[in-house]
Amino acid sequence: MRDTVATLTIRNVPARVVRRLKALAKRRNSSMEQEVRELLEEYVAERSSVLKQIEASWTRQPRRPSAKEIDSWINAGRE
């Protein structure tokens, strides 16, 4: 079974980002569109992997941290 292919429109991309994407694509002999597809796939795969690791670690914890605890961890060192 093949994956369904969708179209994604991204507006208001800064010109400097487009120039950099075009430069990356040129180096790899591919289109800017292909470069963006590959970057998105890599990002989503990496993020998915990290989330799976976090969820797996939760199963080993005696309890899940509260929202207040998580907020304090995030803010630690930011004051």
All heavy atoms as a GROMACS GRO file, in nm:
protein
  647
    1MET      N    1   0.083  -0.118   0.000
    1MET     CA    2   0.000   0.000   0.000
    1MET      C    3   0.088   0.125   0.000
    1MET      O    4   0.181   0.137   0.077
    1MET     CB    5  -0.088  -0.003   0.125
    1MET     CG    6  -0.185   0.110   0.134
    1MET     SD    7  -0.295   0.078   0.273
    1MET     CE    8  -0.334   0.242   0.316
    2ARG      N    9   0.058   0.219  -0.086
    2ARG     CA   10   0.137   0.342  -0.097
    2ARG      C   11   0.081   0.449  -0.006
    2ARG      O   12  -0.039   0.457   0.017
    2ARG     CB   13   0.136   0.392  -0.239
    2ARG     CG   14   0.209   0.301  -0.335
    2ARG     CD   15   0.212   0.361  -0.470
    2ARG     NE   16   0.301   0.478  -0.464
    2ARG     CZ   17   0.352   0.536  -0.570
    2ARG    NH1   18   0.324   0.491  -0.688
    2ARG    NH2   19   0.429   0.641  -0.558
    3ASP      N   20   0.171   0.531   0.045
    3ASP     CA   21   0.129   0.646   0.125
    3ASP      C   22   0.057   0.746   0.036
    3ASP      O   23   0.093   0.766  -0.079
    3ASP     CB   24   0.249   0.715   0.189
    3ASP     CG   25   0.311   0.634   0.301
    3ASP    OD1   26   0.240   0.551   0.359
    3ASP    OD2   27   0.430   0.655   0.330
    4THR      N   28  -0.043   0.810   0.093
    4THR     CA   29  -0.109   0.918   0.023
    4THR      C   30  -0.016   1.038   0.022
    4THR      O   31   0.050   1.067   0.121
    4THR     CB   32  -0.241   0.954   0.096
    4THR    OG1   33  -0.322   0.839   0.102
    4THR    CG2   34  -0.313   1.064   0.024
    5VAL      N   35  -0.011   1.107  -0.088
    5VAL     CA   36   0.075   1.223  -0.101
    5VAL      C   37  -0.010   1.348  -0.088
    5VAL      O   38  -0.114   1.360  -0.150
    5VAL     CB   39   0.150   1.223  -0.237
    5VAL    CG1   40   0.235   1.346  -0.253
    5VAL    CG2   41   0.233   1.097  -0.250
    6ALA      N   42   0.035   1.441  -0.005
    6ALA     CA   43  -0.037   1.566   0.016
    6ALA      C   44   0.047   1.683  -0.033
    6ALA      O   45   0.167   1.672  -0.050
    6ALA     CB   46  -0.069   1.582   0.164
    7THR      N   47  -0.018   1.794  -0.050
    7THR     CA   48   0.050   1.918  -0.087
    7THR      C   49   0.052   2.009   0.033
    7THR      O   50  -0.047   2.025   0.103
    7THR     CB   51  -0.025   1.987  -0.204
    7THR    OG1   52  -0.027   1.899  -0.315
    7THR    CG2   53   0.042   2.117  -0.242
    8LEU      N   54   0.167   2.069   0.056
    8LEU     CA   55   0.186   2.158   0.170
    8LEU      C   56   0.229   2.294   0.116
    8LEU      O   57   0.326   2.304   0.042
    8LEU     CB   58   0.293   2.101   0.263
    8LEU     CG   59   0.334   2.182   0.384
    8LEU    CD1   60   0.218   2.192   0.481
    8LEU    CD2   61   0.452   2.115   0.451
    9THR      N   62   0.156   2.398   0.152
    9THR     CA   63   0.191   2.534   0.110
    9THR      C   64   0.242   2.609   0.232
    9THR      O   65   0.176   2.612   0.336
    9THR     CB   66   0.068   2.607   0.053
    9THR    OG1   67   0.018   2.532  -0.058
    9THR    CG2   68   0.103   2.748   0.009
   10ILE      N   69   0.359   2.668   0.218
   10ILE     CA   70   0.417   2.745   0.329
   10ILE      C   71   0.434   2.888   0.281
   10ILE      O   72   0.507   2.915   0.186
   10ILE     CB   73   0.553   2.686   0.372
   10ILE    CG1   74   0.536   2.539   0.410
   10ILE    CG2   75   0.612   2.767   0.487
   10ILE    CD1   76   0.666   2.467   0.436
   11ARG      N   77   0.367   2.978   0.350
   11ARG     CA   78   0.372   3.119   0.311
   11ARG      C   79   0.470   3.195   0.399
   11ARG      O   80   0.504   3.153   0.508
   11ARG     CB   81   0.233   3.180   0.325
   11ARG     CG   82   0.134   3.126   0.225
   11ARG     CD   83  -0.003   3.191   0.245
   11ARG     NE   84  -0.098   3.146   0.148
   11ARG     CZ   85  -0.168   3.032   0.157
   11ARG    NH1   86  -0.154   2.955   0.262
   11ARG    NH2   87  -0.253   2.997   0.063
   12ASN      N   88   0.511   3.310   0.348
   12ASN     CA   89   0.593   3.406   0.423
   12ASN      C   90   0.727   3.349   0.468
   12ASN      O   91   0.773   3.375   0.580
   12ASN     CB   92   0.516   3.462   0.543
   12ASN     CG   93   0.387   3.530   0.500
   12ASN    OD1   94   0.385   3.603   0.403
   12ASN    ND2   95   0.279   3.504   0.572
   13VAL      N   96   0.789   3.270   0.382
   13VAL     CA   97   0.923   3.218   0.412
   13VAL      C   98   1.023   3.330   0.382
   13VAL      O   99   1.023   3.385   0.272
   13VAL     CB  100   0.954   3.093   0.326
   13VAL    CG1  101   1.094   3.042   0.355
   13VAL    CG2  102   0.850   2.985   0.350
   14PRO      N  103   1.107   3.364   0.478
   14PRO     CA  104   1.205   3.471   0.454
   14PRO      C  105   1.295   3.439   0.334
   14PRO      O  106   1.334   3.324   0.312
   14PRO     CB  107   1.287   3.475   0.584
   14PRO     CG  108   1.196   3.415   0.688
   14PRO     CD  109   1.116   3.311   0.615
   15ALA      N  110   1.328   3.543   0.259
   15ALA     CA  111   1.410   3.526   0.138
   15ALA      C  112   1.544   3.460   0.170
   15ALA      O  113   1.592   3.378   0.092
   15ALA     CB  114   1.432   3.661   0.070
   16ARG      N  115   1.604   3.492   0.284
   16ARG     CA  116   1.733   3.433   0.318
   16ARG      C  117   1.721   3.282   0.338
   16ARG      O  118   1.812   3.207   0.303
   16ARG     CB  119   1.794   3.499   0.442
   16ARG     CG  120   1.728   3.467   0.572
   16ARG     CD  121   1.788   3.543   0.691
   16ARG     NE  122   1.737   3.498   0.817
   16ARG     CZ  123   1.611   3.508   0.859
   16ARG    NH1  124   1.520   3.563   0.780
   16ARG    NH2  125   1.575   3.464   0.977
   17VAL      N  126   1.607   3.237   0.390
   17VAL     CA  127   1.586   3.092   0.408
   17VAL      C  128   1.572   3.025   0.272
   17VAL      O  129   1.630   2.918   0.248
   17VAL     CB  130   1.461   3.066   0.496
   17VAL    CG1  131   1.428   2.918   0.502
   17VAL    CG2  132   1.483   3.121   0.637
   18VAL      N  133   1.500   3.088   0.182
   18VAL     CA  134   1.483   3.032   0.048
   18VAL      C  135   1.619   3.024  -0.023
   18VAL      O  136   1.652   2.924  -0.086
   18VAL     CB  137   1.382   3.116  -0.035
   18VAL    CG1  138   1.377   3.068  -0.180
   18VAL    CG2  139   1.244   3.109   0.029
   19ARG      N  140   1.699   3.130  -0.011
   19ARG     CA  141   1.833   3.128  -0.073
   19ARG      C  142   1.917   3.013  -0.018
   19ARG      O  143   1.986   2.944  -0.094
   19ARG     CB  144   1.904   3.261  -0.050
   19ARG     CG  145   1.857   3.374  -0.138
   19ARG     CD  146   1.949   3.495  -0.132
   19ARG     NE  147   1.971   3.546   0.002
   19ARG     CZ  148   1.894   3.637   0.064
   19ARG    NH1  149   1.789   3.686   0.001
   19ARG    NH2  150   1.923   3.679   0.185
   20ARG      N  151   1.912   2.994   0.113
   20ARG     CA  152   1.991   2.886   0.174
   20ARG      C  153   1.941   2.748   0.130
   20ARG      O  154   2.020   2.656   0.107
   20ARG     CB  155   1.989   2.899   0.325
   20ARG     CG  156   2.069   3.019   0.373
   20ARG     CD  157   2.056   3.039   0.521
   20ARG     NE  158   2.130   3.157   0.563
   20ARG     CZ  159   2.116   3.214   0.680
   20ARG    NH1  160   2.031   3.165   0.769
   20ARG    NH2  161   2.186   3.320   0.712
   21LEU      N  162   1.809   2.734   0.122
   21LEU     CA  163   1.754   2.606   0.075
   21LEU      C  164   1.796   2.578  -0.069
   21LEU      O  165   1.832   2.466  -0.104
   21LEU     CB  166   1.601   2.607   0.085
   21LEU     CG  167   1.543   2.590   0.224
   21LEU    CD1  168   1.395   2.623   0.224
   21LEU    CD2  169   1.568   2.449   0.276
   22LYS      N  170   1.792   2.680  -0.152
   22LYS     CA  171   1.834   2.664  -0.291
   22LYS      C  172   1.981   2.626  -0.299
   22LYS      O  173   2.020   2.541  -0.379
   22LYS     CB  174   1.808   2.792  -0.370
   22LYS     CG  175   1.663   2.813  -0.403
   22LYS     CD  176   1.642   2.940  -0.484
   22LYS     CE  177   1.496   2.960  -0.517
   22LYS     NZ  178   1.473   3.082  -0.597
   23ALA      N  179   2.065   2.688  -0.214
   23ALA     CA  180   2.208   2.656  -0.213
   23ALA      C  181   2.231   2.512  -0.169
   23ALA      O  182   2.313   2.441  -0.228
   23ALA     CB  183   2.283   2.753  -0.122
   24LEU      N  184   2.158   2.469  -0.066
   24LEU     CA  185   2.171   2.329  -0.021
   24LEU      C  186   2.130   2.233  -0.131
   24LEU      O  187   2.197   2.132  -0.156
   24LEU     CB  188   2.083   2.305   0.103
   24LEU     CG  189   2.130   2.363   0.235
   24LEU    CD1  190   2.019   2.351   0.340
   24LEU    CD2  191   2.256   2.292   0.282
   25ALA      N  192   2.020   2.264  -0.197
   25ALA     CA  193   1.970   2.178  -0.305
   25ALA      C  194   2.071   2.171  -0.420
   25ALA      O  195   2.096   2.064  -0.474
   25ALA     CB  196   1.835   2.229  -0.354
   26LYS      N  197   2.128   2.286  -0.454
   26LYS     CA  198   2.224   2.289  -0.564
   26LYS      C  199   2.345   2.202  -0.534
   26LYS      O  200   2.394   2.129  -0.619
   26LYS     CB  201   2.267   2.434  -0.591
   26LYS     CG  202   2.354   2.450  -0.711
   26LYS     CD  203   2.384   2.595  -0.738
   26LYS     CE  204   2.472   2.607  -0.862
   26LYS     NZ  205   2.503   2.747  -0.892
   27ARG      N  206   2.394   2.209  -0.409
   27ARG     CA  207   2.509   2.126  -0.369
   27ARG      C  208   2.480   1.977  -0.383
   27ARG      O  209   2.570   1.899  -0.411
   27ARG     CB  210   2.545   2.152  -0.223
   27ARG     CG  211   2.626   2.273  -0.202
   27ARG     CD  212   2.676   2.277  -0.059
   27ARG     NE  213   2.688   2.415  -0.020
   27ARG     CZ  214   2.673   2.462   0.102
   27ARG    NH1  215   2.643   2.382   0.200
   27ARG    NH2  216   2.686   2.589   0.127
   28ARG      N  217   2.355   1.941  -0.360
   28ARG     CA  218   2.319   1.799  -0.365
   28ARG      C  219   2.256   1.759  -0.498
   28ARG      O  220   2.202   1.648  -0.511
   28ARG     CB  221   2.224   1.769  -0.249
   28ARG     CG  222   2.294   1.786  -0.114
   28ARG     CD  223   2.202   1.768   0.001
   28ARG     NE  224   2.128   1.642  -0.009
   28ARG     CZ  225   2.052   1.593   0.086
   28ARG    NH1  226   2.041   1.656   0.199
   28ARG    NH2  227   1.988   1.479   0.070
   29ASN      N  228   2.259   1.850  -0.594
   29ASN     CA  229   2.198   1.822  -0.725
   29ASN      C  230   2.052   1.780  -0.714
   29ASN      O  231   2.009   1.683  -0.776
   29ASN     CB  232   2.276   1.714  -0.802
   29ASN     CG  233   2.378   1.771  -0.895
   29ASN    OD1  234   2.375   1.890  -0.926
   29ASN    ND2  235   2.470   1.688  -0.938
   30SER      N  236   1.978   1.852  -0.632
   30SER     CA  237   1.836   1.823  -0.619
   30SER      C  238   1.758   1.954  -0.623
   30SER      O  239   1.816   2.062  -0.627
   30SER     CB  240   1.807   1.748  -0.488
   30SER     OG  241   1.830   1.832  -0.376
   31SER      N  242   1.629   1.942  -0.622
   31SER     CA  243   1.546   2.063  -0.623
   31SER      C  244   1.528   2.114  -0.480
   31SER      O  245   1.547   2.040  -0.383
   31SER     CB  246   1.408   2.031  -0.682
   31SER     OG  247   1.338   1.943  -0.596
   32MET      N  248   1.492   2.241  -0.470
   32MET     CA  249   1.465   2.297  -0.338
   32MET      C  250   1.348   2.222  -0.274
   32MET      O  251   1.348   2.196  -0.154
   32MET     CB  252   1.433   2.446  -0.348
   32MET     CG  253   1.411   2.511  -0.213
   32MET     SD  254   1.376   2.687  -0.219
   32MET     CE  255   1.216   2.688  -0.297
   33GLU      N  256   1.251   2.186  -0.354
   33GLU     CA  257   1.135   2.113  -0.303
   33GLU      C  258   1.177   1.979  -0.242
   33GLU      O  259   1.131   1.941  -0.134
   33GLU     CB  260   1.036   2.090  -0.418
   33GLU     CG  261   0.906   2.027  -0.376
   33GLU     CD  262   0.810   2.017  -0.492
   33GLU    OE1  263   0.802   2.110  -0.574
   33GLU    OE2  264   0.742   1.913  -0.500
   34GLN      N  265   1.266   1.908  -0.309
   34GLN     CA  266   1.314   1.780  -0.256
   34GLN      C  267   1.393   1.802  -0.127
   34GLN      O  268   1.382   1.725  -0.032
   34GLN     CB  269   1.403   1.708  -0.360
   34GLN     CG  270   1.455   1.574  -0.313
   34GLN     CD  271   1.346   1.474  -0.282
   34GLN    OE1  272   1.240   1.473  -0.346
   34GLN    NE2  273   1.368   1.388  -0.184
   35GLU      N  274   1.470   1.908  -0.123
   35GLU     CA  275   1.548   1.940  -0.004
   35GLU      C  276   1.455   1.964   0.116
   35GLU      O  277   1.479   1.913   0.225
   35GLU     CB  278   1.634   2.064  -0.030
   35GLU     CG  279   1.742   2.087   0.070
   35GLU     CD  280   1.850   1.982   0.067
   35GLU    OE1  281   1.880   1.923  -0.038
   35GLU    OE2  282   1.909   1.958   0.175
   36VAL      N  283   1.349   2.039   0.094
   36VAL     CA  284   1.252   2.067   0.201
   36VAL      C  285   1.184   1.938   0.246
   36VAL      O  286   1.168   1.914   0.366
   36VAL     CB  287   1.149   2.173   0.156
   36VAL    CG1  288   1.035   2.186   0.256
   36VAL    CG2  289   1.217   2.307   0.134
   37ARG      N  290   1.145   1.853   0.151
   37ARG     CA  291   1.083   1.724   0.187
   37ARG      C  292   1.175   1.642   0.276
   37ARG      O  293   1.133   1.588   0.379
   37ARG     CB  294   1.049   1.644   0.061
   37ARG     CG  295   0.915   1.674   0.002
   37ARG     CD  296   0.874   1.569  -0.101
   37ARG     NE  297   0.967   1.560  -0.211
   37ARG     CZ  298   0.956   1.629  -0.324
   37ARG    NH1  299   0.859   1.714  -0.341
   37ARG    NH2  300   1.044   1.613  -0.420
   38GLU      N  301   1.302   1.633   0.238
   38GLU     CA  302   1.398   1.554   0.316
   38GLU      C  303   1.422   1.614   0.454
   38GLU      O  304   1.429   1.541   0.553
   38GLU     CB  305   1.529   1.539   0.238
   38GLU     CG  306   1.515   1.449   0.117
   38GLU     CD  307   1.641   1.441   0.033
   38GLU    OE1  308   1.747   1.489   0.077
   38GLU    OE2  309   1.632   1.386  -0.079
   39LEU      N  310   1.432   1.746   0.462
   39LEU     CA  311   1.450   1.812   0.591
   39LEU      C  312   1.330   1.785   0.683
   39LEU      O  313   1.346   1.756   0.802
   39LEU     CB  314   1.469   1.963   0.574
   39LEU     CG  315   1.604   2.006   0.516
   39LEU    CD1  316   1.599   2.153   0.475
   39LEU    CD2  317   1.715   1.981   0.615
   40LEU      N  318   1.210   1.795   0.628
   40LEU     CA  319   1.090   1.769   0.708
   40LEU      C  320   1.085   1.624   0.755
   40LEU      O  321   1.053   1.596   0.871
   40LEU     CB  322   0.964   1.804   0.629
   40LEU     CG  323   0.935   1.952   0.610
   40LEU    CD1  324   0.821   1.971   0.510
   40LEU    CD2  325   0.902   2.017   0.741
   41GLU      N  326   1.116   1.532   0.665
   41GLU     CA  327   1.115   1.390   0.702
   41GLU      C  328   1.216   1.361   0.813
   41GLU      O  329   1.185   1.290   0.908
   41GLU     CB  330   1.144   1.303   0.580
   41GLU     CG  331   1.026   1.291   0.486
   41GLU     CD  332   1.055   1.199   0.369
   41GLU    OE1  333   1.125   1.097   0.388
   41GLU    OE2  334   1.007   1.230   0.258
   42GLU      N  335   1.336   1.416   0.800
   42GLU     CA  336   1.439   1.395   0.902
   42GLU      C  337   1.396   1.453   1.036
   42GLU      O  338   1.412   1.389   1.141
   42GLU     CB  339   1.571   1.459   0.860
   42GLU     CG  340   1.641   1.388   0.746
   42GLU     CD  341   1.759   1.468   0.691
   42GLU    OE1  342   1.806   1.562   0.759
   42GLU    OE2  343   1.803   1.437   0.580
   43TYR      N  344   1.340   1.573   1.034
   43TYR     CA  345   1.298   1.639   1.158
   43TYR      C  346   1.187   1.560   1.228
   43TYR      O  347   1.193   1.535   1.348
   43TYR     CB  348   1.250   1.782   1.130
   43TYR     CG  349   1.201   1.852   1.254
   43TYR    CD1  350   1.290   1.913   1.341
   43TYR    CD2  351   1.065   1.855   1.285
   43TYR    CE1  352   1.246   1.976   1.456
   43TYR    CE2  353   1.021   1.917   1.400
   43TYR     CZ  354   1.110   1.978   1.485
   43TYR     OH  355   1.066   2.039   1.598
   44VAL      N  356   1.088   1.518   1.150
   44VAL     CA  357   0.976   1.444   1.208
   44VAL      C  358   1.022   1.310   1.262
   44VAL      O  359   0.981   1.268   1.371
   44VAL     CB  360   0.863   1.428   1.103
   44VAL    CG1  361   0.757   1.330   1.150
   44VAL    CG2  362   0.801   1.564   1.072
   45ALA      N  363   1.111   1.241   1.191
   45ALA     CA  364   1.161   1.112   1.238
   45ALA      C  365   1.239   1.129   1.367
   45ALA      O  366   1.222   1.051   1.462
   45ALA     CB  367   1.249   1.048   1.130
   46GLU      N  368   1.325   1.232   1.374
   46GLU     CA  369   1.404   1.255   1.494
   46GLU      C  370   1.314   1.291   1.612
   46GLU      O  371   1.330   1.240   1.722
   46GLU     CB  372   1.504   1.368   1.470
   46GLU     CG  373   1.591   1.399   1.590
   46GLU     CD  374   1.689   1.512   1.564
   46GLU    OE1  375   1.745   1.517   1.453
   46GLU    OE2  376   1.708   1.594   1.654
   47ARG      N  377   1.219   1.377   1.588
   47ARG     CA  378   1.127   1.419   1.695
   47ARG      C  379   1.044   1.300   1.744
   47ARG      O  380   1.024   1.284   1.863
   47ARG     CB  381   1.036   1.529   1.643
   47ARG     CG  382   0.945   1.586   1.745
   47ARG     CD  383   0.941   1.735   1.729
   47ARG     NE  384   0.848   1.790   1.824
   47ARG     CZ  385   0.880   1.883   1.910
   47ARG    NH1  386   1.001   1.931   1.912
   47ARG    NH2  387   0.792   1.931   1.992
   48SER      N  388   0.999   1.217   1.653
   48SER     CA  389   0.923   1.098   1.689
   48SER      C  390   1.006   1.005   1.776
   48SER      O  391   0.958   0.949   1.875
   48SER     CB  392   0.875   1.027   1.563
   48SER     OG  393   0.805   0.911   1.596
   49SER      N  394   1.134   0.989   1.739
   49SER     CA  395   1.223   0.903   1.815
   49SER      C  396   1.242   0.956   1.957
   49SER      O  397   1.238   0.879   2.054
   49SER     CB  398   1.358   0.895   1.744
   49SER     OG  399   1.451   0.826   1.822
   50VAL      N  400   1.261   1.086   1.970
   50VAL     CA  401   1.279   1.147   2.102
   50VAL      C  402   1.152   1.128   2.186
   50VAL      O  403   1.160   1.092   2.305
   50VAL     CB  404   1.314   1.297   2.090
   50VAL    CG1  405   1.305   1.368   2.224
   50VAL    CG2  406   1.454   1.312   2.031
   51LEU      N  407   1.036   1.150   2.126
   51LEU     CA  408   0.911   1.133   2.201
   51LEU      C  409   0.892   0.988   2.246
   51LEU      O  410   0.846   0.963   2.358
   51LEU     CB  411   0.793   1.179   2.116
   51LEU     CG  412   0.784   1.330   2.094
   51LEU    CD1  413   0.673   1.364   1.996
   51LEU    CD2  414   0.764   1.405   2.225
   52LYS      N  415   0.929   0.893   2.163
   52LYS     CA  416   0.919   0.752   2.201
   52LYS      C  417   1.010   0.721   2.320
   52LYS      O  418   0.974   0.648   2.410
   52LYS     CB  419   0.953   0.661   2.084
   52LYS     CG  420   0.843   0.651   1.982
   52LYS     CD  421   0.883   0.562   1.866
   52LYS     CE  422   0.775   0.563   1.759
   52LYS     NZ  423   0.812   0.484   1.643
   53GLN      N  424   1.131   0.780   2.318
   53GLN     CA  425   1.224   0.760   2.430
   53GLN      C  426   1.168   0.819   2.558
   53GLN      O  427   1.179   0.759   2.666
   53GLN     CB  428   1.359   0.823   2.398
   53GLN     CG  429   1.436   0.750   2.290
   53GLN     CD  430   1.562   0.824   2.252
   53GLN    OE1  431   1.618   0.897   2.331
   53GLN    NE2  432   1.607   0.806   2.129
   54ILE      N  433   1.107   0.936   2.548
   54ILE     CA  434   1.047   1.000   2.666
   54ILE      C  435   0.933   0.915   2.719
   54ILE      O  436   0.924   0.889   2.840
   54ILE     CB  437   0.999   1.143   2.632
   54ILE    CG1  438   1.119   1.234   2.608
   54ILE    CG2  439   0.909   1.198   2.743
   54ILE    CD1  440   1.082   1.369   2.548
   55GLU      N  441   0.846   0.870   2.631
   55GLU     CA  442   0.733   0.787   2.673
   55GLU      C  443   0.780   0.657   2.737
   55GLU      O  444   0.724   0.611   2.836
   55GLU     CB  445   0.640   0.761   2.555
   55GLU     CG  446   0.564   0.885   2.514
   55GLU     CD  447   0.490   0.869   2.382
   55GLU    OE1  448   0.514   0.771   2.309
   55GLU    OE2  449   0.409   0.959   2.351
   56ALA      N  450   0.886   0.597   2.682
   56ALA     CA  451   0.940   0.474   2.739
   56ALA      C  452   0.996   0.499   2.879
   56ALA      O  453   0.979   0.416   2.969
   56ALA     CB  454   1.049   0.417   2.648
   57SER      N  455   1.060   0.615   2.897
   57SER     CA  456   1.114   0.645   3.030
   57SER      C  457   1.003   0.668   3.131
   57SER      O  458   1.019   0.638   3.249
   57SER     CB  459   1.208   0.766   3.025
   57SER     OG  460   1.136   0.886   3.008
   58TRP      N  461   0.888   0.718   3.085
   58TRP     CA  462   0.775   0.738   3.176
   58TRP      C  463   0.726   0.605   3.233
   58TRP      O  464   0.684   0.600   3.348
   58TRP     CB  465   0.661   0.808   3.105
   58TRP     CG  466   0.681   0.955   3.083
   58TRP    CD1  467   0.777   1.035   3.140
   58TRP    CD2  468   0.606   1.038   2.997
   58TRP    NE1  469   0.764   1.163   3.094
   58TRP    CE2  470   0.660   1.170   3.007
   58TRP    CE3  471   0.498   1.018   2.913
   58TRP    CZ2  472   0.608   1.277   2.937
   58TRP    CZ3  473   0.447   1.125   2.844
   58TRP    CH2  474   0.501   1.253   2.856
   59THR      N  475   0.732   0.501   3.152
   59THR     CA  476   0.682   0.371   3.201
   59THR      C  477   0.772   0.316   3.311
   59THR      O  478   0.728   0.233   3.390
   59THR     CB  479   0.672   0.268   3.086
   59THR    OG1  480   0.801   0.245   3.031
   59THR    CG2  481   0.576   0.316   2.979
   60ARG      N  482   0.897   0.364   3.316
   60ARG     CA  483   0.989   0.317   3.419
   60ARG      C  484   0.983   0.402   3.546
   60ARG      O  485   1.047   0.372   3.645
   60ARG     CB  486   1.132   0.316   3.364
   60ARG     CG  487   1.153   0.219   3.249
   60ARG     CD  488   1.298   0.208   3.208
   60ARG     NE  489   1.357   0.334   3.164
   60ARG     CZ  490   1.361   0.376   3.037
   60ARG    NH1  491   1.306   0.303   2.942
   60ARG    NH2  492   1.418   0.491   3.007
   61GLN      N  493   0.908   0.511   3.540
   61GLN     CA  494   0.897   0.600   3.656
   61GLN      C  495   0.782   0.556   3.748
   61GLN      O  496   0.681   0.507   3.700
   61GLN     CB  497   0.868   0.744   3.610
   61GLN     CG  498   0.972   0.802   3.518
   61GLN     CD  499   1.108   0.816   3.585
   61GLN    OE1  500   1.117   0.851   3.701
   61GLN    NE2  501   1.213   0.786   3.510
   62PRO      N  502   0.798   0.574   3.879
   62PRO     CA  503   0.690   0.537   3.970
   62PRO      C  504   0.566   0.625   3.951
   62PRO      O  505   0.455   0.583   3.979
   62PRO     CB  506   0.750   0.556   4.109
   62PRO     CG  507   0.870   0.644   4.091
   62PRO     CD  508   0.916   0.623   3.950
   63ARG      N  509   0.587   0.748   3.903
   63ARG     CA  510   0.475   0.837   3.874
   63ARG      C  511   0.519   0.939   3.770
   63ARG      O  512   0.638   0.965   3.753
   63ARG     CB  513   0.427   0.909   4.001
   63ARG     CG  514   0.529   1.007   4.056
   63ARG     CD  515   0.473   1.091   4.172
   63ARG     NE  516   0.570   1.186   4.218
   63ARG     CZ  517   0.592   1.306   4.162
   63ARG    NH1  518   0.524   1.343   4.058
   63ARG    NH2  519   0.684   1.387   4.212
   64ARG      N  520   0.424   0.998   3.703
   64ARG     CA  521   0.456   1.103   3.608
   64ARG      C  522   0.472   1.236   3.682
   64ARG      O  523   0.403   1.260   3.780
   64ARG     CB  524   0.345   1.118   3.505
   64ARG     CG  525   0.345   1.007   3.404
   64ARG     CD  526   0.254   1.041   3.292
   64ARG     NE  527   0.263   0.938   3.189
   64ARG     CZ  528   0.198   0.943   3.076
   64ARG    NH1  529   0.117   1.043   3.050
   64ARG    NH2  530   0.212   0.847   2.989
   65PRO      N  531   0.561   1.322   3.635
   65PRO     CA  532   0.576   1.452   3.701
   65PRO      C  533   0.452   1.538   3.675
   65PRO      O  534   0.385   1.523   3.573
   65PRO     CB  535   0.699   1.512   3.633
   65PRO     CG  536   0.711   1.441   3.504
   65PRO     CD  537   0.654   1.304   3.524
   66SER      N  538   0.426   1.628   3.769
   66SER     CA  539   0.313   1.719   3.753
   66SER      C  540   0.351   1.831   3.656
   66SER      O  541   0.470   1.855   3.630
   66SER     CB  542   0.275   1.779   3.888
   66SER     OG  543   0.378   1.867   3.932
   67ALA      N  544   0.252   1.902   3.608
   67ALA     CA  545   0.277   2.014   3.519
   67ALA      C  546   0.361   2.120   3.590
   67ALA      O  547   0.450   2.181   3.530
   67ALA     CB  548   0.146   2.073   3.471
   68LYS      N  549   0.335   2.139   3.720
   68LYS     CA  550   0.410   2.238   3.797
   68LYS      C  551   0.558   2.198   3.806
   68LYS      O  552   0.647   2.282   3.792
   68LYS     CB  553   0.350   2.249   3.937
   68LYS     CG  554   0.405   2.361   4.019
   68LYS     CD  555   0.329   2.375   4.150
   68LYS     CE  556   0.383   2.490   4.232
   68LYS     NZ  557   0.310   2.509   4.358
   69GLU      N  558   0.585   2.069   3.826
   69GLU     CA  559   0.724   2.022   3.832
   69GLU      C  560   0.794   2.043   3.697
   69GLU      O  561   0.908   2.089   3.692
   69GLU     CB  562   0.729   1.873   3.867
   69GLU     CG  563   0.694   1.842   4.011
   69GLU     CD  564   0.684   1.693   4.036
   69GLU    OE1  565   0.613   1.622   3.960
   69GLU    OE2  566   0.747   1.646   4.132
   70ILE      N  567   0.725   2.012   3.590
   70ILE     CA  568   0.784   2.029   3.457
   70ILE      C  569   0.814   2.175   3.430
   70ILE      O  570   0.922   2.210   3.381
   70ILE     CB  571   0.690   1.971   3.349
   70ILE    CG1  572   0.682   1.818   3.365
   70ILE    CG2  573   0.738   2.010   3.209
   70ILE    CD1  574   0.578   1.753   3.279
   71ASP      N  575   0.719   2.264   3.465
   71ASP     CA  576   0.742   2.407   3.447
   71ASP      C  577   0.864   2.454   3.526
   71ASP      O  578   0.944   2.534   3.477
   71ASP     CB  579   0.619   2.488   3.488
   71ASP     CG  580   0.505   2.477   3.390
   71ASP    OD1  581   0.532   2.440   3.273
   71ASP    OD2  582   0.390   2.506   3.428
   72SER      N  583   0.880   2.404   3.648
   72SER     CA  584   0.996   2.446   3.728
   72SER      C  585   1.125   2.396   3.667
   72SER      O  586   1.227   2.466   3.671
   72SER     CB  587   0.982   2.398   3.874
   72SER     OG  588   0.999   2.258   3.884
   73TRP      N  589   1.126   2.276   3.608
   73TRP     CA  590   1.246   2.225   3.541
   73TRP      C  591   1.280   2.312   3.420
   73TRP      O  592   1.397   2.341   3.394
   73TRP     CB  593   1.228   2.081   3.497
   73TRP     CG  594   1.205   1.984   3.609
   73TRP    CD1  595   1.241   1.999   3.740
   73TRP    CD2  596   1.139   1.859   3.600
   73TRP    NE1  597   1.201   1.889   3.814
   73TRP    CE2  598   1.138   1.800   3.730
   73TRP    CE3  599   1.079   1.789   3.496
   73TRP    CZ2  600   1.082   1.677   3.757
   73TRP    CZ3  601   1.022   1.665   3.524
   73TRP    CH2  602   1.024   1.610   3.653
   74ILE      N  603   1.177   2.347   3.343
   74ILE     CA  604   1.200   2.427   3.222
   74ILE      C  605   1.256   2.564   3.260
   74ILE      O  606   1.346   2.616   3.196
   74ILE     CB  607   1.068   2.442   3.142
   74ILE    CG1  608   1.030   2.307   3.081
   74ILE    CG2  609   1.081   2.550   3.035
   74ILE    CD1  610   0.891   2.304   3.019
   75ASN      N  611   1.203   2.621   3.367
   75ASN     CA  612   1.244   2.756   3.408
   75ASN      C  613   1.373   2.758   3.488
   75ASN      O  614   1.429   2.866   3.512
   75ASN     CB  615   1.132   2.823   3.488
   75ASN     CG  616   1.013   2.853   3.399
   75ASN    OD1  617   1.028   2.890   3.285
   75ASN    ND2  618   0.893   2.836   3.453
   76ALA      N  619   1.422   2.644   3.531
   76ALA     CA  620   1.546   2.638   3.610
   76ALA      C  621   1.660   2.701   3.531
   76ALA      O  622   1.684   2.668   3.415
   76ALA     CB  623   1.579   2.494   3.646
   77GLY      N  624   1.727   2.792   3.593
   77GLY     CA  625   1.841   2.857   3.529
   77GLY      C  626   1.806   2.972   3.438
   77GLY      O  627   1.893   3.037   3.382
   78ARG      N  628   1.678   2.998   3.419
   78ARG     CA  629   1.636   3.108   3.332
   78ARG      C  630   1.620   3.240   3.408
   78ARG      O  631   1.601   3.342   3.349
   78ARG     CB  632   1.506   3.075   3.262
   78ARG     CG  633   1.522   2.966   3.160
   78ARG     CD  634   1.396   2.951   3.080
   78ARG     NE  635   1.412   2.846   2.982
   78ARG     CZ  636   1.320   2.812   2.896
   78ARG    NH1  637   1.206   2.875   2.896
   78ARG    NH2  638   1.342   2.715   2.810
   79GLU      N  639   1.621   3.232   3.541
   79GLU     CA  640   1.602   3.355   3.620
   79GLU      C  641   1.727   3.436   3.619
   79GLU      O  642   1.834   3.398   3.609
   79GLU     CB  643   1.563   3.322   3.764
   79GLU     CG  644   1.422   3.272   3.775
   79GLU     CD  645   1.410   3.120   3.776
   79GLU    OE1  646   1.501   3.052   3.823
   79GLU    OE2  647   1.307   3.071   3.731
   0.00000   0.00000   0.00000
